[in-house]
Amino acid sequence: MAEPYVEQVEYLDNLTKIGKKISVSKPRGDVHRDGDYHKAVHVWNFAERTQELLLQKRADCKDSWPGLWDISSAGHISAGDSSLITAQVQYFQ
């Protein structure tokens, strides 16, 4: 028998306006709802041979900017994670 699907809640570290981490982490949806500052990482994919910047169209189900063009690989930095680790995870997914 298959295990039931349990949605994982992603927690994000809250930041000050200048990017300093404060001691509060909140669920992603709460951070977006409240307009809190938080980290994200963007990995730009550039095809050197053809001099093209590779983009992707965001899924229509996204809660922000659905169906619009965006950079190729991006994501929130989960509470306690680093920019480098998150960038590597985003790029290799």
C-alpha distances in whole Angstrom, upper triangle without the diagonal:
4,7,9,12,15,19,21,24,27,30,33,37,39,43,46,48,50,46,46,43,43,41,39,35,34,30,31,31,34,36,36,37,40,41,41,42,39,39,37,38,39,39,41,41,44,45,48,49,49,50,47,45,41,40,37,36,34,31,32,29,31,32,36,38,35,36,39,40,39,40,37,35,35,33,33,34,31,33,34,34,37,38,38,34,33,36,34,30,32,34,31,28
4,6,9,12,15,17,21,23,27,30,33,36,39,43,45,46,43,43,40,40,38,36,32,30,27,28,28,31,32,33,34,36,38,37,38,36,35,34,34,35,35,38,37,41,42,45,46,46,47,44,41,38,36,33,33,30,28,29,26,27,29,32,34,32,33,35,36,36,36,33,31,31,29,30,30,28,30,31,31,34,35,35,31,30,32,31,27,28,30,28,24
4,6,9,12,14,18,20,23,27,30,33,36,40,42,43,40,40,36,36,34,32,29,27,24,25,25,28,30,30,31,33,35,34,35,33,32,31,32,33,34,37,37,40,41,44,46,46,46,43,41,37,36,33,32,30,27,28,25,26,27,30,33,30,32,35,35,34,35,32,30,30,27,27,28,25,27,28,28,31,32,33,29,28,30,29,25,26,29,27,24
4,6,10,12,16,19,22,25,29,31,35,38,40,41,38,38,35,35,33,30,27,25,22,22,23,25,27,28,28,31,32,32,33,31,31,30,31,32,33,36,36,40,41,44,46,46,46,43,40,37,35,31,30,28,25,26,22,23,24,28,30,28,30,32,34,33,33,32,29,28,26,26,27,24,26,28,27,31,32,32,29,27,30,29,25,26,29,27,24
4,6,9,13,15,19,22,26,28,31,35,37,38,35,35,32,32,30,28,24,22,19,19,19,22,24,24,25,28,29,29,30,28,28,26,27,29,30,32,33,36,38,41,43,42,42,39,36,33,31,28,27,24,21,22,19,20,21,24,26,24,26,29,30,29,30,28,26,25,22,22,23,21,23,25,25,28,29,29,26,24,27,26,22,23,26,24,21
4,6,9,13,16,19,22,25,28,32,34,35,32,32,29,29,27,24,21,19,15,16,17,19,21,22,22,25,26,26,27,25,25,24,26,28,29,32,33,36,38,41,43,43,43,39,36,33,31,28,27,24,22,23,19,19,20,23,26,24,26,29,30,29,29,28,25,24,21,20,21,18,20,22,22,25,27,28,25,23,25,25,22,22,25,24,21
4,6,9,13,16,19,22,25,29,30,32,29,29,26,26,25,22,18,16,12,13,13,16,17,18,19,21,23,22,24,21,22,21,23,24,26,29,30,34,36,39,41,40,40,37,34,31,28,25,24,21,19,20,16,16,16,19,22,21,23,25,27,25,26,25,22,21,18,17,18,15,17,20,20,23,24,25,22,20,23,23,19,19,23,22,19
4,6,9,13,16,19,22,26,28,29,26,26,23,23,21,19,15,13,10,11,12,14,16,17,18,20,21,20,21,19,19,18,20,22,24,27,28,32,34,37,40,39,39,36,32,30,27,25,24,21,20,21,17,16,16,19,22,21,24,25,26,25,25,24,21,19,16,14,15,12,13,16,16,19,21,22,19,17,20,21,17,17,21,21,18
4,6,10,13,15,19,22,24,26,23,23,20,20,18,15,12,10,6,7,9,11,12,13,15,16,18,17,18,16,16,17,19,21,23,27,28,32,35,37,40,40,39,36,32,30,27,25,24,21,20,21,17,16,15,17,21,20,23,25,26,24,24,24,21,18,15,13,13,10,11,14,15,18,19,22,19,17,20,21,18,18,22,22,19
4,7,10,13,16,20,21,23,20,20,17,17,16,14,10,8,6,6,8,10,10,12,14,15,16,15,15,12,13,13,15,18,20,23,25,29,32,34,37,37,36,33,29,27,25,23,23,19,19,20,17,15,14,16,19,19,22,23,24,21,22,21,18,15,11,9,9,7,8,11,12,15,16,18,16,13,16,18,15,15,19,19,17
4,7,9,13,16,19,20,17,17,14,14,12,10,6,5,4,6,9,9,9,11,13,14,14,12,13,10,11,12,15,18,21,24,27,30,33,36,39,39,37,34,31,29,27,25,25,22,22,23,20,17,16,17,20,21,25,25,26,23,23,23,20,16,13,9,9,6,5,9,10,14,15,18,16,14,17,19,16,17,20,21,20
4,6,9,13,15,16,13,13,10,11,11,9,5,6,6,6,9,9,7,10,13,12,12,10,9,7,8,10,13,16,19,22,25,28,32,34,37,37,35,32,29,27,25,24,24,21,22,23,21,17,16,16,19,21,24,24,24,21,21,21,18,15,11,8,7,5,4,8,9,12,13,16,15,12,15,18,16,16,19,21,20
4,6,10,13,14,10,10,7,7,8,6,4,7,9,9,12,11,9,12,14,13,13,9,8,6,7,10,13,17,20,23,26,30,33,35,38,38,36,34,30,29,27,26,27,24,25,26,24,21,19,19,22,24,27,26,26,23,23,24,20,17,14,10,8,7,5,7,9,11,12,16,15,14,16,19,18,18,21,23,22
4,7,10,11,9,9,6,6,7,6,6,7,10,10,13,11,8,11,13,11,10,6,6,5,8,11,15,18,22,25,28,31,34,36,40,39,37,35,31,30,28,28,28,25,26,27,25,21,19,18,21,24,27,26,27,24,24,25,22,18,15,12,11,10,9,11,13,14,15,18,18,16,19,22,21,21,24,26,25
4,7,8,5,5,4,6,9,8,9,11,14,13,16,14,10,13,15,13,11,7,5,5,8,11,15,18,21,24,27,30,34,35,39,38,36,34,30,30,28,28,28,26,27,28,27,23,21,20,22,25,28,27,27,24,23,25,22,19,16,13,12,12,11,12,14,14,14,18,19,17,19,22,22,21,24,27,26
4,5,5,5,7,7,10,11,12,14,17,16,18,16,13,15,16,14,12,8,6,8,11,14,17,20,23,26,29,32,36,37,40,40,37,35,32,32,30,30,30,28,30,31,29,26,23,22,24,27,30,28,29,26,25,27,25,21,19,16,15,16,15,16,17,17,17,21,22,20,22,25,25,25,27,30,30
4,6,7,10,11,14,14,15,17,19,18,19,17,14,15,17,14,11,9,7,9,11,14,17,19,23,25,28,30,34,35,39,38,35,34,30,30,29,29,29,27,29,30,29,25,23,21,22,26,29,27,27,24,24,26,24,21,20,17,17,18,17,19,19,19,18,21,23,21,22,26,26,25,27,30,30
4,6,9,11,15,16,17,19,21,20,22,20,17,18,20,17,15,12,9,11,11,14,16,19,22,24,27,29,33,34,38,37,34,33,29,30,29,29,30,28,31,32,31,27,25,23,24,28,30,28,28,25,24,26,24,21,20,17,17,18,17,18,19,17,16,20,22,21,21,25,25,25,27,30,30
4,6,9,13,13,14,16,18,17,19,18,15,16,19,17,14,11,8,8,8,11,13,16,19,22,25,27,31,32,36,36,33,31,28,28,27,27,28,26,28,30,29,25,23,21,23,26,29,27,26,23,22,24,22,18,17,14,13,15,14,14,15,13,13,16,18,17,18,21,22,21,23,26,27
4,6,10,11,13,16,18,18,21,19,16,18,20,18,16,12,10,10,10,14,16,19,22,24,28,30,34,35,39,39,36,35,31,31,30,30,31,29,31,32,31,27,26,24,26,29,32,30,30,26,25,27,24,21,19,16,14,15,13,13,14,14,14,17,19,18,20,23,23,23,25,28,28
4,7,8,10,13,15,16,18,17,14,17,19,17,15,12,9,9,9,13,16,19,22,25,28,31,35,36,39,40,37,35,32,32,30,30,31,28,30,31,30,26,24,23,26,28,31,30,30,26,25,27,24,20,18,14,12,12,10,10,12,12,13,17,17,17,19,21,22,22,24,27,27
4,6,8,11,15,16,18,16,13,16,18,15,15,11,10,10,12,16,19,22,25,28,32,34,38,39,43,43,40,39,35,34,33,33,33,30,31,33,31,27,25,24,27,30,33,32,32,29,28,29,26,23,20,16,15,14,11,12,14,15,17,20,20,19,22,24,24,24,27,29,29
4,7,10,14,15,18,16,14,17,19,16,17,13,13,12,14,18,20,24,27,30,33,36,40,41,45,45,43,41,37,36,35,34,34,31,32,33,31,28,26,26,29,31,34,33,34,31,30,31,28,24,21,17,15,14,10,11,14,16,18,21,21,20,23,25,24,25,28,30,29
4,7,10,12,14,12,11,14,15,13,14,11,11,11,13,16,20,23,26,29,32,36,39,41,44,44,42,40,36,35,33,32,32,29,30,30,28,25,23,23,26,28,31,31,32,29,29,29,26,23,19,16,14,12,9,11,14,16,18,21,21,19,22,25,24,24,27,29,28
4,7,9,12,10,9,12,14,13,13,10,11,9,12,14,17,21,24,27,30,33,37,39,42,42,40,37,34,32,30,29,29,26,26,27,25,22,20,20,24,25,29,28,29,26,26,27,24,20,16,13,11,9,6,9,12,14,16,19,18,17,20,22,21,21,24,26,25
4,6,8,6,6,10,11,10,12,9,11,10,12,15,18,21,24,27,30,34,37,39,42,42,40,37,34,32,30,28,28,24,24,25,22,19,17,18,21,23,26,26,28,25,25,26,23,20,16,13,12,10,8,12,14,17,18,21,20,18,21,23,21,21,25,26,24
4,6,5,6,9,10,11,12,11,13,11,13,14,18,20,23,26,29,32,35,38,41,40,39,36,32,30,28,26,25,22,21,22,19,16,14,16,19,20,24,24,26,23,24,24,21,18,15,12,12,10,9,13,15,17,18,21,20,17,20,22,20,19,23,24,22
4,5,5,6,9,10,11,10,11,9,11,12,15,17,20,23,26,29,32,35,38,37,35,32,29,27,24,22,21,18,18,18,16,13,11,12,16,17,20,21,22,20,20,21,18,15,11,9,10,9,10,14,14,16,17,20,18,15,18,20,18,17,21,22,20
4,5,5,6,9,10,10,13,12,14,14,18,20,23,25,28,31,34,37,40,39,37,34,30,28,25,23,22,18,17,17,14,12,9,11,15,15,19,20,22,20,22,22,20,17,14,12,14,13,14,17,18,20,20,23,22,19,21,23,21,20,23,25,22
4,5,5,6,8,8,11,11,14,16,19,22,25,27,30,33,37,39,42,41,39,36,33,31,28,26,25,21,21,21,18,15,12,13,17,19,22,23,25,23,24,25,23,20,16,14,15,14,14,17,19,21,21,24,23,21,23,26,23,22,26,28,25
4,6,5,6,5,8,8,11,12,16,19,22,25,28,31,34,37,40,39,37,34,30,29,26,24,24,20,21,21,18,15,12,13,16,18,22,22,23,21,22,23,21,17,14,11,12,12,12,15,16,18,18,22,21,18,20,23,22,20,24,26,24
4,5,5,7,9,9,12,12,16,18,21,23,26,29,33,35,38,37,35,32,28,27,24,22,21,17,18,18,16,12,9,9,13,15,18,18,20,18,20,21,19,16,13,11,13,14,14,18,18,20,19,23,22,19,21,24,22,20,23,26,24
4,6,8,11,12,15,16,20,21,25,27,30,33,36,39,42,40,38,35,31,30,27,25,23,20,20,19,17,14,11,11,14,16,20,20,22,21,23,25,23,20,17,15,17,17,17,21,22,23,23,26,26,23,24,27,25,24,27,29,27
4,6,9,11,15,16,20,22,26,28,31,34,37,40,43,42,39,37,33,32,29,27,26,23,23,22,20,17,14,14,17,19,23,23,25,23,25,27,25,21,18,16,17,17,17,20,21,23,23,26,26,23,25,28,27,25,28,31,29
4,7,9,12,14,18,19,23,25,28,31,35,37,40,39,36,34,30,29,26,25,24,21,22,22,20,17,14,12,15,18,21,21,22,21,22,24,22,19,17,14,16,16,16,20,20,21,21,24,24,21,23,26,25,23,26,29,28
4,6,10,12,16,19,22,25,28,31,34,36,40,39,36,34,30,29,27,26,25,22,23,24,22,18,16,15,17,20,24,23,24,22,22,24,22,18,16,13,14,14,13,16,18,18,18,22,22,19,21,25,24,22,25,28,27
4,7,10,13,16,20,22,25,28,32,34,37,36,34,31,28,27,25,25,25,22,23,24,23,19,17,15,18,21,24,22,23,20,20,22,20,16,14,11,12,13,13,15,16,16,15,19,20,17,19,22,22,20,23,26,25
4,7,10,13,17,20,23,26,30,31,35,34,32,30,26,25,23,23,23,20,22,23,22,18,16,15,17,20,23,22,22,19,18,20,17,14,11,8,8,9,9,12,12,12,12,16,16,14,15,19,18,17,20,22,22
4,7,10,14,16,20,23,26,28,32,31,29,27,23,22,21,21,22,19,21,23,22,18,17,15,17,20,22,21,20,17,16,17,15,11,9,6,5,8,9,11,10,9,8,12,13,10,12,15,15,14,17,19,19
4,7,10,13,16,19,23,25,28,28,26,23,20,19,17,17,18,16,18,20,19,16,15,14,15,17,19,18,17,14,13,14,11,7,6,4,5,9,11,13,11,10,8,11,12,9,9,13,13,11,13,16,16
4,7,10,13,16,20,21,25,25,23,20,17,16,15,15,17,16,18,21,20,17,17,16,16,18,20,18,17,13,11,11,8,6,6,6,7,10,13,14,11,10,6,8,10,7,6,10,10,8,10,14,14
4,6,10,13,16,18,21,21,19,17,13,13,12,13,15,14,17,20,20,17,18,16,15,17,18,16,14,10,7,8,6,4,7,9,10,14,17,18,15,13,9,10,12,9,7,10,11,8,9,13,13
4,6,10,13,15,18,18,16,14,11,10,11,12,15,15,18,21,22,19,20,18,18,19,19,17,15,11,8,7,5,6,9,12,13,16,19,19,16,14,10,10,12,10,6,9,10,8,7,11,12
4,6,10,12,15,15,13,11,7,8,8,11,14,15,18,21,23,20,22,19,18,19,19,16,13,10,6,6,7,9,12,15,16,20,23,23,20,18,14,14,15,14,10,12,14,11,9,13,14
4,7,9,12,12,11,9,6,5,8,10,14,16,19,22,23,21,24,22,20,21,20,17,14,11,8,6,8,11,14,18,19,22,25,26,22,20,17,16,17,15,12,13,14,12,9,12,14
4,6,9,9,7,6,5,6,9,13,16,18,21,25,26,24,27,24,22,23,22,19,16,14,10,9,11,14,18,21,22,25,29,29,25,23,19,18,20,19,15,16,18,15,12,15,17
4,6,6,5,5,6,7,11,14,18,20,23,26,28,26,29,27,25,25,23,21,17,16,13,12,14,17,21,24,25,28,32,32,28,26,23,21,23,22,18,18,20,18,14,16,18
4,6,5,7,9,11,14,18,21,24,27,30,32,30,32,30,28,29,27,24,21,19,16,15,17,20,23,27,27,31,34,34,30,27,24,22,24,23,20,20,22,20,17,19,21
4,6,8,11,12,16,19,23,25,28,31,33,32,35,33,30,31,28,26,22,21,19,17,20,23,26,30,31,34,37,37,33,31,27,26,27,27,23,23,25,23,19,21,23
4,5,9,11,14,17,20,23,26,29,32,30,33,31,28,28,26,24,20,19,17,16,19,22,26,29,31,34,37,37,34,32,28,27,28,27,24,24,25,23,20,22,23
4,7,10,13,17,20,23,26,28,31,29,32,29,26,27,25,22,19,18,15,15,18,21,24,28,29,32,35,36,32,30,26,25,27,26,22,23,25,22,19,21,23
4,6,9,13,16,19,22,25,27,26,28,26,23,23,21,19,15,14,12,12,15,18,22,25,27,30,33,34,30,28,25,24,25,24,20,21,23,20,17,20,21
4,6,10,13,16,19,22,24,22,25,22,20,20,19,16,12,11,8,9,12,14,18,21,23,26,30,30,27,25,21,21,23,21,17,19,20,17,15,17,19
4,7,11,13,16,19,21,20,22,20,18,18,16,14,10,9,7,6,9,13,16,20,22,25,28,29,26,24,21,20,21,19,16,17,18,15,13,15,16
4,7,10,13,16,18,16,19,17,14,14,13,10,7,6,5,5,8,11,14,18,20,23,27,28,25,24,21,21,21,19,16,18,18,14,13,16,15
4,6,9,12,14,13,16,15,12,12,10,8,6,6,6,5,8,10,13,17,20,22,26,28,25,24,21,21,22,19,16,18,17,13,13,15,14
4,6,9,12,11,14,12,10,8,6,6,4,6,9,8,11,12,14,17,21,23,26,29,26,26,23,24,24,21,19,21,19,16,16,18,16
4,6,8,7,10,9,7,6,5,5,6,7,9,9,10,11,12,15,18,20,24,26,24,24,22,23,22,19,18,20,18,15,16,18,16
4,5,6,9,10,9,6,5,8,9,10,13,12,13,13,14,16,20,21,24,27,25,26,24,25,24,20,20,21,19,16,18,19,16
4,6,9,9,8,5,5,8,11,13,16,16,16,16,16,18,22,23,26,29,27,28,26,28,27,23,23,25,23,19,21,23,20
4,6,9,9,6,8,11,14,14,17,17,17,16,15,17,20,21,24,27,26,27,25,27,26,22,23,24,22,19,21,22,19
4,6,7,5,8,10,12,12,15,15,14,13,12,13,17,18,21,24,23,24,22,24,23,19,20,22,19,16,19,21,18
4,7,7,10,12,14,14,17,17,17,15,13,13,17,17,20,23,22,24,22,25,24,20,21,23,21,18,21,23,20
4,6,9,9,12,11,14,16,15,13,12,13,16,17,20,23,22,23,21,24,23,20,20,23,21,18,20,23,21
4,7,6,9,9,12,14,15,13,13,15,18,20,23,26,24,25,22,25,25,21,21,23,22,19,20,23,21
4,6,9,10,13,14,15,14,14,16,20,21,24,27,26,26,24,26,26,22,22,24,22,19,21,23,20
4,7,9,13,14,15,15,16,18,22,24,27,30,28,28,26,27,27,23,23,25,23,19,21,23,20
4,6,10,12,14,14,15,18,21,24,27,29,27,27,24,26,26,23,21,24,23,19,20,22,20
4,7,9,12,12,15,17,21,23,27,29,26,26,23,24,24,21,19,22,21,17,17,20,19
4,6,8,9,11,14,17,20,24,26,23,22,19,20,21,18,16,18,18,14,14,17,17
4,6,7,11,14,16,19,23,24,21,20,16,17,18,15,13,15,15,12,12,15,15
4,7,10,14,16,19,23,24,21,20,16,16,17,14,12,13,13,10,9,12,11
4,7,11,13,15,19,20,17,16,13,13,13,11,8,10,10,6,6,9,9
4,7,9,12,16,17,14,14,11,12,12,9,8,10,10,6,8,11,11
4,6,9,12,14,12,12,10,12,11,8,8,11,9,7,10,12,11
4,6,9,12,10,10,9,12,11,8,10,12,11,9,13,15,14
4,7,8,6,7,7,10,9,6,9,11,10,10,13,15,15
4,6,6,8,9,12,10,8,11,13,11,12,15,17,16
4,6,9,11,14,12,11,14,16,15,16,19,20,19
4,7,10,12,11,11,14,15,15,16,19,20,20
4,7,9,7,7,10,12,11,13,15,16,17
4,5,5,6,9,10,11,12,14,16,17
4,6,5,6,9,10,10,12,14,16
4,5,5,6,9,10,11,12,14
4,5,5,6,9,10,11,12
4,5,5,6,9,10,11
4,5,5,6,9,10
4,6,5,6,9
4,6,5,6
4,6,6
4,6
4
